[in-house]
Amino acid sequence: MRIGVFDSGLGGLTVVKQIKKILPEVQIIYLGDTARVPYGTRSPEIINKFSGECANFLEQKNIEMLVIACNTSSAYAFEKIQKEAKMPVYEMISWGVKEAWEKTKNGKIGVIGTRATIYSHKHKNEISNIWERACPLFVPLVEEGEIEGEIIEGVVNKYLGDMPKEIDTLILGCTHYPVLAGVIRKVVGGEVALVDPGERLAKELSKLIKINELSQGDEYYFTDMNERYLQVAQMFLGEKIMGKVQKISL
Amino acid sequence: MRIGVFDSGLGGLTVVKQIKKILPEVQIIYLGDTARVPYGTRSPEIINKFSGECANFLEQKNIEMLVIACNTSSAYAFEKIQKEAKMPVYEMISWGVKEAWEKTKNGKIGVIGTRATIYSHKHKNEISNIWERACPLFVPLVEEGEIEGEIIEGVVNKYLGDMPKEIDTLILGCTHYPVLAGVIRKVVGGEVALVDPGERLAKELSKLIKINELSQGDEYYFTDMNERYLQVAQMFLGEKIMGKVQKISL
């Protein structure tokens, strides 16, 4: 089973990590658009264009399933990609929503994401009373390894310090955010359930996928790559990037 | 006089601001690669490619002079662009160095910039004992309007808190940094001279340029544009973006 996964950059590797935890036998063909990351600050038109180019690249890699790991791409480009793809396509928004609905006890749900994701109101379309908050500084901070300490705590507090007390479930609507779960908990309180859409997606895939043969080894493609990217990639993936790492142009 | 100015994004508008202050009559043809900003976290190969595409675009706009406002582009792409261009090309590194040499009293100079700019050691090639520090979080913070308050002060302190006491002159080696002059002064002390290479470049241009006719109105091109970008653009430029704003593809 060859699963294509793309993301604006390295963050989607947190989704790959979840998939590989439950389905270690699948073969991952990953594309990170590191030359043009981040997507979450850009306009819908550009997000659509870049996401479509990522999907096209992976579709030519003989994949049997396509995962749009980037929540921003999921919010703006899923419909078009799904319509044109010849294989099943999965996105992140609906899994986050599903998991949150199942976890909440009082129906009070929040979602955090990039500016573009939040402004798309895709989560709000499903949960009309959802509390939404764009957290545009989380991605650059995580990419700089600022995942604990005063600076990130200050920023988390800036965005989430005023989260309504009644919210009992918070969707982490960006692939970078699971890495911040610890500091987010510190600010919003340990009793709030944090939803990682990638974790739920991995569970769903495990119900669908039957493995008949041994994996051929993963492939990782990036539109830009250097030593530091590799380090961050391994932080997200939680292991060394084994298999093929290749730099490509879209 | 038509001057082409390009930058990875909006930051180069601080250079335009300096040019227009001294030379209000020149016509600015600005290109901001907002669809692919930032450059300062990417690899030399990609920086070179993107910068070359920006230069090519402007060269076709009938400009008489080209300014590479982006310090990261200046560090990696100046030689190649200059070699191929049919008009004079100006970059930022050498003007920052020149101004710093003239301002320093004790010869102890520092430079801050993006990771790519600092790792290029272009300043160090000119000033061998220079103190260098990459400040990768400054760009995203400034773009989010975090230019005063606890968060930015914490980050400035993280990068500059250990700057050697003997440094009397600090080059702001990124177009975004002049906006942070206030908070940088607070951390490094008011007696340190801050060098804005864009200011010096504008002075140099004013010696060269003779205006014979009235400006035709500025033109601003961006590879991505939305309402928020426009707001940040005006913060950098210090005035409303008059003239033509157009979204283009490279």
Boltz contact constraints between the chains, C-beta under 6 A:
constraints:
  - contact:
      token1: [A, 35]
      token2: [B, 46]
      max_distance: 6.0
  - contact:
      token1: [A, 36]
      token2: [B, 36]
      max_distance: 6.0
  - contact:
      token1: [A, 42]
      token2: [B, 224]
      max_distance: 6.0
  - contact:
      token1: [A, 43]
      token2: [B, 224]
      max_distance: 6.0
  - contact:
      token1: [A, 43]
      token2: [B, 226]
      max_distance: 6.0
  - contact:
      token1: [A, 46]
      token2: [B, 35]
      max_distance: 6.0
  - contact:
      token1: [A, 46]
      token2: [B, 224]
      max_distance: 6.0
  - contact:
      token1: [A, 136]
      token2: [B, 144]
      max_distance: 6.0
  - contact:
      token1: [A, 137]
      token2: [B, 144]
      max_distance: 6.0
  - contact:
      token1: [A, 140]
      token2: [B, 140]
      max_distance: 6.0
  - contact:
      token1: [A, 144]
      token2: [B, 136]
      max_distance: 6.0
  - contact:
      token1: [A, 144]
      token2: [B, 137]
      max_distance: 6.0
  - contact:
      token1: [A, 150]
      token2: [B, 154]
      max_distance: 6.0
  - contact:
      token1: [A, 151]
      token2: [B, 154]
      max_distance: 6.0
  - contact:
      token1: [A, 151]
      token2: [B, 155]
      max_distance: 6.0
  - contact:
      token1: [A, 154]
      token2: [B, 150]
      max_distance: 6.0
  - contact:
      token1: [A, 154]
      token2: [B, 151]
      max_distance: 6.0
  - contact:
      token1: [A, 155]
      token2: [B, 151]
      max_distance: 6.0
  - contact:
      token1: [A, 224]
      token2: [B, 42]
      max_distance: 6.0
  - contact:
      token1: [A, 224]
      token2: [B, 43]
      max_distance: 6.0
  - contact:
      token1: [A, 224]
      token2: [B, 46]
      max_distance: 6.0
  - contact:
      token1: [A, 226]
      token2: [B, 43]
      max_distance: 6.0
